[in-house]
Amino acid sequence: MKKRAFVSAVIAIVCGMAVCTTSAYAQFKIGGKKINVGKVVQAGSDAAKAITLSDADIAAMSKEYMQWMDAHNPLTKPDSEYGKRLEKLTGHIKEVDGLKVNFGVYEVVDVNAFACGDGSVRICAGLMDIMTDDEVMAVVGHEIGHVIHTDSKDAMKNAYLRSAVKNAAGAASSTVSNLTDSELGAMAEALAGAQFSQKQETAADDYGFEFSIKHDLDPYAMYNALNKLLELSAESPKESKFQKLFSSHPDTAKRVARAKEKADEYMKNKQ
């Protein structure tokens, strides 16, 4: 299958999700109507005080969101090269710290991976192409860490409350209705270009490291994965999306150094 570009921006190992940073003048369609993102986001922020999202609400939205993502991105077949590699890497992992997980590969060129609150973990083929098995699994551990630490739940909640979905779904009441296809598209739009905090990323790096150790992987896998992405950014064209991603995260080099220090310390104590 010829790989194409990723539909929607999701949780990347370097940037992650948070709130929408779309231009106030950007527009997209919901239900056939053009919506001014800036105005609707403001309306959503004003209405946010009137709604409480429970864990069950977040879980339901996460499940719907993943169904939408899987429908709009090419999932690899189990008997494909990527499918067989995924099974070898994750087939034995059914649950992580009480979270039931399921895995899939999107046959897209993006160097990306993400995990959602319902336990879905998706890896882009572009990332698998440039990383070893241990590095891929370190990234998987990192993304699962965001879910375990509730970063992903908080990001989904913020995206719902502050995006056009809040207005489009008519959820100014105390209940959350099922999202339509167009509203789920708006949710994906709201997650585009967003970020986790440096503290959240560091905690997820630590989780990825411990995940690697627990599964008898290379202690340097988290370091190697991060360093490979950092090197890739240096080689990317100045105005590329990948380069812009890293230029907005000046502490990435510190994360790389910290991951190496953790691996060095582990190996020293193991001797």
C-alpha positions in Angstrom: 0.0 0.0 0.0 1.3 3.4 -0.9 1.6 5.5 2.3 -0.1 8.9 2.4 -0.1 11.8 4.9 -1.7 11.4 8.3 -5.3 12.7 8.7 -5.4 15.0 11.7 -2.7 16.0 14.1 -2.6 13.7 17.1 -0.2 12.9 20.0 3.4 13.0 18.8 6.2 11.8 20.9 7.8 15.3 21.0 4.8 17.6 21.1 1.7 15.8 22.3 -1.7 17.3 22.7 -3.2 20.2 24.6 -5.6 23.0 23.5 -6.2 24.3 20.1 -3.8 26.9 18.7 -5.6 27.5 15.4 -5.7 31.0 14.0 -8.7 33.1 15.0 -9.4 33.6 11.3 -9.3 29.9 10.3 -12.5 28.4 9.1 -13.7 24.8 8.6 -17.1 23.2 7.9 -19.4 21.6 10.4 -22.7 20.3 9.2 -22.2 22.1 5.9 -21.7 25.5 7.5 -18.5 27.4 7.7 -17.5 28.0 11.3 -15.1 30.7 12.4 -12.8 28.9 14.8 -11.8 31.9 16.9 -15.3 33.0 17.6 -16.5 29.5 18.4 -13.6 28.7 20.6 -14.4 31.8 22.7 -18.0 30.8 22.8 -16.9 27.3 24.0 -14.7 28.8 26.7 -17.6 30.9 28.0 -19.9 27.9 28.1 -17.3 25.6 29.6 -18.1 26.7 33.1 -21.6 25.2 32.7 -20.5 21.7 31.9 -18.8 18.9 33.9 -17.2 16.1 32.0 -17.0 12.8 33.9 -14.4 10.1 33.3 -17.2 8.1 31.5 -17.8 11.1 29.2 -14.1 11.3 28.4 -13.9 7.5 27.8 -16.9 7.7 25.5 -15.4 10.6 23.5 -12.1 8.8 23.3 -13.7 5.7 21.9 -15.7 7.7 19.3 -12.6 9.7 18.4 -10.6 6.5 17.8 -13.3 5.0 15.6 -13.2 8.2 13.6 -9.4 8.1 13.4 -9.3 4.5 12.3 -12.0 5.2 9.6 -10.0 8.1 8.2 -6.5 6.6 8.3 -5.3 3.4 6.5 -4.9 0.7 9.2 -2.4 -1.9 8.1 -3.5 -5.5 7.6 -2.4 -8.2 10.0 -0.6 -10.1 7.3 1.3 -7.1 6.0 4.9 -6.4 6.8 3.9 -3.7 9.4 1.1 -5.9 10.8 3.5 -8.8 11.4 6.1 -6.6 13.0 3.4 -5.0 15.2 2.2 -8.5 16.3 5.8 -9.5 17.2 6.3 -6.4 19.3 2.9 -6.0 21.0 1.0 -9.2 20.6 1.8 -10.3 24.2 0.7 -6.9 25.7 -3.0 -6.8 26.6 -2.9 -4.6 29.6 -0.6 -2.0 31.1 -1.0 -0.8 34.7 -4.7 -1.7 34.6 -5.3 -0.1 31.2 -6.5 -2.5 28.5 -4.6 -1.7 25.3 -5.0 -2.3 21.6 -2.5 -1.6 18.9 -2.6 -0.6 15.3 -0.4 0.8 12.5 -1.4 3.6 10.2 0.3 3.2 6.8 1.2 6.9 6.6 4.5 8.6 6.1 4.4 10.7 9.3 6.9 10.0 12.0 4.4 9.9 14.8 2.6 7.8 17.4 -0.1 8.4 19.9 -2.3 6.7 22.6 -5.8 7.6 23.5 -7.8 7.4 26.7 -9.6 4.2 25.7 -6.3 2.3 25.5 -5.9 2.6 21.7 -2.2 2.9 20.7 -1.5 3.9 17.0 1.9 4.0 15.4 2.6 5.6 12.1 4.5 3.6 9.5 6.9 6.5 9.0 8.1 6.1 12.6 8.5 2.3 12.3 10.6 2.9 9.1 13.3 4.8 10.9 13.3 3.1 14.3 14.5 -0.3 15.6 12.0 -2.5 17.4 13.2 -1.4 20.9 13.0 2.2 19.9 9.4 1.8 18.6 8.5 0.1 21.9 10.1 2.9 23.9 7.9 5.4 22.0 4.9 3.2 22.7 5.7 3.2 26.4 6.1 7.0 26.3 2.6 7.4 24.7 1.0 4.9 27.1 2.6 7.0 29.9 0.6 10.0 28.8 -2.6 8.0 29.2 -1.6 6.5 32.6 -0.7 10.0 33.8 -4.1 11.3 32.6 -2.4 13.7 30.3 -4.4 12.4 27.3 -7.7 12.6 29.2 -7.1 16.2 30.2 -6.1 17.0 26.6 -9.3 15.4 25.3 -11.4 17.3 27.8 -9.7 20.6 27.0 -10.1 20.0 23.3 -13.8 19.4 23.8 -14.4 22.4 26.0 -12.4 24.8 24.0 -13.0 23.7 20.4 -15.8 24.2 18.0 -17.2 20.8 19.0 -18.4 22.5 22.2 -20.6 24.8 20.2 -21.4 22.5 17.3 -22.5 19.7 19.6 -24.8 22.0 21.4 -23.4 20.8 24.7 -23.9 23.9 26.8 -26.1 21.8 29.1 -24.8 19.4 31.7 -24.8 16.4 29.4 -22.5 15.3 26.6 -24.2 14.1 23.4 -22.8 11.6 20.9 -20.5 13.4 18.4 -21.3 13.4 14.7 -18.7 12.7 12.1 -18.3 16.3 11.3 -18.0 17.1 15.1 -15.3 14.4 15.5 -13.5 16.0 12.6 -13.7 19.3 14.4 -12.3 17.6 17.5 -9.3 16.4 15.4 -8.9 20.0 14.2 -8.9 21.3 17.8 -6.1 18.9 18.7 -3.9 20.1 15.8 -0.6 21.8 16.7 -1.1 21.4 20.4 1.4 20.5 23.1 2.0 18.7 26.3 3.9 20.6 29.0 7.6 19.9 29.5 6.9 18.3 32.8 4.4 15.9 31.2 6.8 15.0 28.5 9.6 14.3 30.9 7.3 12.1 33.0 6.3 10.2 29.9 9.9 9.8 28.9 10.5 8.2 32.4 7.6 5.9 31.8 8.9 4.9 28.4 12.3 4.1 30.0 10.7 2.0 32.8 8.4 0.3 30.2 11.5 -0.7 28.2 13.2 -2.1 31.3 10.1 -4.0 32.3 9.9 -5.7 28.8 13.7 -6.5 28.7 14.4 -4.0 26.0 17.5 -1.9 25.5 17.8 0.6 28.4 19.0 3.2 25.8 15.9 2.7 23.6 14.2 5.9 24.9 17.4 7.9 24.5 18.0 6.5 21.0 14.5 7.2 19.9 14.5 10.8 21.1 18.0 11.4 19.8 17.0 10.0 16.4 14.1 12.4 16.2 16.3 15.3 17.2 18.9 14.4 14.5 16.1 14.1 12.0 14.8 17.6 12.8 18.3 19.0 12.2 18.3 17.4 8.7 14.8 18.6 7.8 14.3 21.7 5.7 14.1 24.9 7.7 10.5 25.6 7.0 9.3 22.0 7.2 6.6 21.0 9.7 9.1 18.7 11.5 11.6 21.5 11.9 8.9 23.9 13.2 7.8 21.2 15.6 11.3 21.0 17.2 12.0 24.7 17.1 9.0 25.2 19.3 10.5 22.7 21.8 14.0 24.0 22.8 14.2 21.6 25.7 14.2 18.5 23.6 18.0 18.3 23.7 17.7 18.3 27.5 15.2 15.4 27.4 17.7 13.5 25.2 20.5 14.1 27.6 18.3 13.1 30.6 17.3 9.9 28.9 20.9 8.9 28.4 21.8 9.7 32.0 19.0 7.4 33.2 20.2 4.6 31.0 23.8 5.2 32.1 22.8 5.1 35.7 20.8 1.9 35.2 23.6 0.1 33.5 26.1 1.3 36.2 23.8 -0.1 39.0 23.3 -3.3 37.1 27.0 -4.1 37.1 
